[in-house]
Structure formats: C-alpha cells, structure tokens
Amino acid sequence: MATFRTRPLLPLPIILLLATHTSAHGDHSHLEEGLAISADPIDSILWSHILLQCLAWGILFPTGMVLGLVRNRWHVPTQTLASIIALAGYFLGHLHKGRQFSKNAHSAFANWLMFLLIAQVVLGAYLRLHLERGFLGRVRKWQVKGHAILGGIIPVAAWVQMLLGGIATQGFCQGDHLGQCLAHFIMGSAFIAYGIVLTILLLCGQAWLARTGRSQEFWDSLIIALWGCVNTFTEHRWGGPWVHNDLQHTSMGIIWWAAGLVGIWLSRDRAGRPKRNLIPAIVIFMTGWAMSAHPQSLMLSTKVHGVFGYTLMSAGITRLIEIAFVLRDKVAPERPDDIDSEINSFQYLPPFLLYASGFLFMGATEEQMQMLSDAGVTHVSYILILYSISFLLFLFVLMLLHLYSAQSSGGKTTIGAKPSDDEESSRPVNGHARVPNAMDRQAHDAQEFELEGLMSDDDDENVKPRMNGHAH
C-alpha cells in the first residue's frame, strides 16, 4: 500500500504549535458590532496569503499525494515544499492589515488543518526511520495506514478550508443566510466530487471495480440512497411549521433514497452478475430539473439557477446515453490493460458537466447574486467564468490521473520514443501489467513452431553435452 512519506522537518511541528495560539486573521477589535468584515480593501499581504495557500493546498499537496501513491522520489520534495509554503501562508494570514474579519469558521478551521499537517509530517518522519523491531514493528502497518488515511483527508479538508476562506473574504453566510449557504456549498461540492470520482473510475478505476464484483451503478445508487435519507430528515425542522422550500427539499430526499434502492436492486441480474442500469442518471436529471425550478427573488439568480439546472440535466442525459448507447450496458472494458483505446470521447462529457454543475450551484447563493446584481454583472459573463473554472479543475484532475498512470508503469518508457514490439507487448499501461491476448499467444506459438523446424540435429547434440556438463 502506498504511503505519503515526508522527510523530517524538525522545526515545523514546534513552529506550527506556537502558531495555533495566534489571533485569527489580523486584529478584529476595530469592527463594529454585527459586522462580519470591515470596509477596507484586501491588502497585498492578504493576497499573498490567499495565493500561497491555494498553491500549497490546491496544487502541490494533491500532486505530492499522487507521487506518494506511486512511490515516486519527488514525493518527499514536493510535500516538503508544500509544507513550507503552507506555513508561510499561515503566518501571512495573521500579519495582514487592510480588511479585518470577525471570528469565523475559516480562521478556526485553519488551526485544525495545521494540526492535520503536523500529524502527517511527524508520522511521515517517523516512518522514514524504519523502526521495525518488537512492538514498533507490529504497529507499523497501522501507522502506515494512518498516514495514508491522513493523506486522503488533507485534500478534502483543504477544499473545505478554501471554500471557507472565500466565504470569509466577503463576509457571507451570516445569520439567516447560513442555511441556504450551507446547502449550496455542500451540494455543489458533492456534484464536483461525483464528477471527480467518475473521472477516476473512467481512467484508472476499472481494475478496482472488477475486484469488487459490482457494477458502478451499485456504488452510485448506494450513495444516492444514503444521501437521500440524510436530506429527508434534515431539510425540515420536525415539529415546527413547514416553511419556504421545505417540502420541495424533503421530497427530493425521498426520491433519492427511493430511486437509490431501485438502483441497488438492478445492479445485479438474476444470476448475481454485475449489471448496469440508468437509475443514477435519471436521479441526476430529475434533481437538475427540480433545483432549476426553485423560485428566486432576482432575475440574475433565476438565470443562473436555470443554467445550473440545464447543466445538471445534461449530465444525467449524457450519462444515460453513455451507458445505454455508447457502452451498450458493458460492465467492464474488453481491454482494461489499454483503457485509452476503450474510452469513447463522449464519456468525458458527463463528468465535466458535473464539475460545471457544482461550481454553478456553489456560485448561486443569495448574497453572491445580490452582490453581482448590484455590480451590474450579467448572467452570461458570470456563467462563462464559472464554466472556465470548471474546465481548469477538470484539466487538473486529468493531469493528476495521467501522472498516476505514467508513474505507475515504472517510468521505463521514454516520452516521444516509439517502443519496440517486445516492449509494446509487455509494458504496463495505466498501472496494470498487460496480459497477452489470444492473437499474441497465437503469434508466439507460430514463431516457436517455425524456429523448431530450423534447429538442426547437430545443434541438439551440441546443446545436450553442455547441459549435462553444466557448462556456462
């Protein structure tokens, strides 16, 4: 199992522990009562904090995680550089002038995120010592697993922290706006996460799916059913009156768990074999239609929610077309060793539309819409910007998956160089060793048959004495 190893950074844990006692993002004592942010502009120090943290947590740490999965020698330098940049950005967040902020979730969660980083660095440094005798050797495997789990948690926690930072910068999600704000950012992030999972399964996850013995729709339907149960009982304050949109949100949760159960049932045929089905795609389509129909107070918000709904409905329709007409219900690729030759260009469309749906929904909160409307920003310009961000994230995920696939092959191939026939037939692709197919075996047998006829009896007689004499 791949681990996320880091070199010992002796001063880092001490410095970070001291940093957790500092105040949160500057001096907020000058803020008037009830204000979330001051009217001051964002100064250069705070912009440096934002850019450095986005570089460290948004780009370098995910890249280092992938390098750790494939045990690449650049994993340690990448994670070390990311840790140093994150530390510098953390202190800059407490040294800025200009705009000041009240106590908020972003500043509070920063300390927990740094604690995760400390634990990851310390555990990685300890594992580098390779203490494997006695009790330390018996618990090492659990430490390795803990290090790997932390390595997977940190990118998710970093995503949450970056969202909280954007919210804190504008002073959003306060008071009565908190509920709808949470709904938009949680649901939008879920759509993006679903798109990332679909991208991973498309390019690198076929072997894992085959090992589970389940179709992809089983896992999709299971998550849909669980999410529906949560929505059914959390979208309305039970015992109180039904307020605006409560019934619509609750009914959406009901259809999610009801449809999810059907999807789980249809994920196997009567012989127990994995089977594709269209239930998750239908749920995505209906969710897009329902969310686009929410009444909005601003025309800009109506337009943005409408495009969001069309985008999410398109994700459901394209997923349906992919399963039923492109793949024709095929559970697994015919050549998982060469997945690139199996992928149809249409299959990239459903994941990307989920990315775009997520960003559109996260960017459609009440306060954001009011701010853009006051600034005179049109829905066309805003939607194009959100689609641009979606393309960039999609590109970054594709680049990380390409890095994973390329490094999983052992780095024995040279980019741009055409491999020989033997190398082409034996080299791993996408991290999985290529299994010779029937044509390869047939050609090999024919070659052996032809060579056998060319060998003379004299050659046999010369070979036998050397073998009996153990010549070398």
Number of C-alpha atoms within 10 A of each C-alpha: 9 15 22 29 28 24 19 19 16 11 8 17 18 11 12 18 14 10 16 17 9 12 15 21 24 19 17 17 10 10 16 11 8 9 12 21 19 18 11 10 11 15 12 12 17 23 15 16 22 18 13 20 26 18 16 23 23 17 15 20 24 24 24 25 26 21 25 24 19 22 19 16 10 13 22 21 13 20 25 21 15 24 24 14 19 23 20 15 24 23 16 20 22 19 16 20 17 16 20 23 23 23 15 17 13 20 21 15 17 21 19 13 16 21 16 17 21 20 16 22 25 21 21 23 17 17 21 13 10 11 12 13 10 8 9 12 13 11 12 17 13 11 18 19 15 17 23 21 14 18 24 14 12 20 17 13 17 21 15 17 21 18 15 20 19 13 18 21 16 16 17 19 20 16 8 8 13 11 12 13 21 14 15 20 21 15 16 23 22 16 24 23 17 17 25 20 13 21 22 17 15 16 19 20 16 18 15 11 16 16 8 10 12 19 22 23 24 25 17 19 29 19 17 25 24 15 16 23 18 15 19 20 13 14 19 18 11 9 6 7 9 11 9 10 13 16 14 15 18 20 15 21 25 20 19 29 24 16 21 27 18 18 25 22 14 20 23 19 11 8 6 10 12 22 19 23 24 21 25 27 25 18 22 23 23 19 19 24 18 15 19 23 13 14 12 13 10 12 12 21 21 19 18 22 26 19 19 28 25 19 25 30 26 21 27 26 17 22 26 21 18 21 18 15 11 17 17 11 14 15 19 16 16 11 13 22 21 17 16 13 11 14 15 11 8 12 19 19 16 24 25 24 28 30 29 28 33 28 26 28 26 23 23 22 21 18 17 18 21 16 12 15 16 9 9 10 13 13 20 12 9 16 19 12 14 20 18 14 15 22 16 12 17 21 13 15 17 16 13 19 19 15 16 22 21 19 21 21 17 15 11 12 16 8 9 6 7 10 13 8 8 8 12 13 15 12 19 21 20 24 18 16 16 17 15 12 10 9 9 12 11 11 11 11 12 12 11 10 11 10 10 10 8 8 10 9 9 8 9 10 10 10 12 11 11 11 10 8 8 8 8 5
